[in-house]
Amino acid sequence: MLSDLEKIKAAAPEEVEIVEHPLKGKTGGLYIDNNIVINSGLTDTEKICVLAEEIGHHQTSYGCIINAAKLESYKQELRARRWAVKYLISPADFLRAERAGVSGKAELADFLNVTEEFLSMTVGFFYKEYGDSLDLEGYIIYFDPLYVVPRTSYTHSVDGVTAIADIDTLSDEALREIQDFKRYVNGNKHKDWD
């Protein structure tokens, strides 16, 4: 059976040659003209994340960005990372993890076979793409902080404290109070920040 790293290598476009070689410093990988070099000193999990990003460069970038202007280089890095995130992880993977009883950042990264740094980047990209939360398959995935709850639950955060209640157990009056409070908070969100 192929490892996750071998599967990603096998799924790379035919025209891309992938080699592992020792690289100096913190360089995890390089993409130059249909060639990807992965630092052989990385763990397999790190190689998976780096390889996905380098394939992302192949799919989304043009030319050599090593000497490109900083802004253009930054934009191409973001495009490659976004591609890598979507290639390796989908929001449905968070549901799989929830259903498997996974808890905590380290355990989730291990479950998804990515680094904790890549997981944090993924959550950040999903937050930018979907906003605070995503309703998916009967669950709500919250991205800041990351957690998953059944859609039948009501969640609310105040000053970093999150309360979760089963909607079926709340009275109509309690639900109205929650909705009134949410309207108040949303209407006054930034008034005292000036």
Buried (B, 14 or more C-beta within 10 A) or exposed (E): EEEBBEEBBEEBEEEBEBEBEEBEEEEBBBBEEEBBBBBEEBEEBBBBBBBBBBBBBBBBBEEEBEEBEEEEBEBBBEBBBBBBBBBBBBBEBBBEBBEEEBEEEEEBBBBBBBBEEBBBBBBBBBBEEBEEBBEBEEBBBBBEEBBBBEEEBBEEEEEEEEEEBEEEEBEEEEEEEBEEEEEEEEEEEEEEEE
